[in-house]
Amino acid sequence: MKSRHKFCPGVDSLEHRLALSTALASVAQPSNHQAQFDNPTLPGSTGAEVALSAINSSTEKVSLSGTARGVYTSHQSNPDTGTTVQGTAKGRILPLGQTSIVGSFLVPGLLRAGKVEGSMTLKSQRGSVTLNITAPSSISAASSSHYFTYQIVSGTGQFRNAQGSGTVDLTLTPSTSHSGSAHSQHGNGKFVLMFASH
């Protein structure tokens, strides 16, 4: 009797071909990393977003102008260390609009020669700017007029990238009431601020 041979498909051969075709497909399909490299635009970004980012990172020159009025207090703990003046004010300061102001400065005493230095923060609904202010050391704490130069050092809101400098004139009107002792003096009154750009 003749022996019968059963036909068995070459499974091993088919498996090798399937693996080879899968490998070729993966080579032909670029990876996400390669696609990002070929396309310099980041995924999910648009031209408008890129332009907005560039604008936000740029600086903006801001020139302050306007007048504000408020009240102040002054304190001198020792004639040798100087007099500190603190105040709050409100007014229309361009380009902020209606603005509230908080600030202080120190007039050096006998033992602290140097410039009169201080800071102010101007706030409005559009944002805020913070200024460093300086004046010549020749001014006196008893003087009613002070001439400062200012430098914008930081900002928020629409003025977060603000830069600029200018002048601010401060006129003090002391009240008639004062308090203190031989070693400490306190005063208060009203003042006017006038801002101008260079």
ABEGO torsion letter per residue (X at the ends): XBBBBBBBBBAAAAAAAAAAAAAAAAAABBBAAAAAAABABBBGBBAAAAAAAAAAABBBBBBBBEBBBBBBBBBBABAAAEBBBBBBBBEBBOAAEBBBBBBBBBBBBAABBEBBBBBBBBBBAAEBBBBBBBBBAABBAABABBBBBBBBABBBEAAAABBEBEBBBBBBBBBABBBEBAABBBBBEBBBBBBBBX
